[in-house]
């Protein structure tokens, strides 16, 4: 399944909507997606959203859509 992970690049700063970034990755479960990000980055995860169907199609049309691999 594809997940969209919203995060801040630093866990030491206060999260702001304006500085929230996102990445897309493939994992079996939401927990697996969280573990992948936590084990491979210093990002402060805000939200993890599973994408499927129309939501996935919509995100795939974005110029920013790229699957991240660790």
Residue, then its C-alpha position, 0 to 999 in steps of 0.5 A: x500500500x502507498x502511504x503519504x507521510x507529512x513531516x517536519x524536517x527537524x524534531x527540535x522545532x515547533x511544527x508549522x503548517x507552512x514548513x510541513x513537507x510530505x513523502x510517499x512510500x510503499x509499506x505493508x501497514x501504517x506502522x511499517x511506514x512509520x518505522x521506515x521513516x523513523x529508522x532512516x531519517x530524523x524527521x518529526x512525523x505529523x501524520x501518515x495517510x494511506x492512499x488508494x483509489x481516487x486519492x492515490x490517482x489524484x496524488x500521482x498526478x502531482x509533480x511532487x509525487x515520487x515514491x521514496x525508498x530507504 
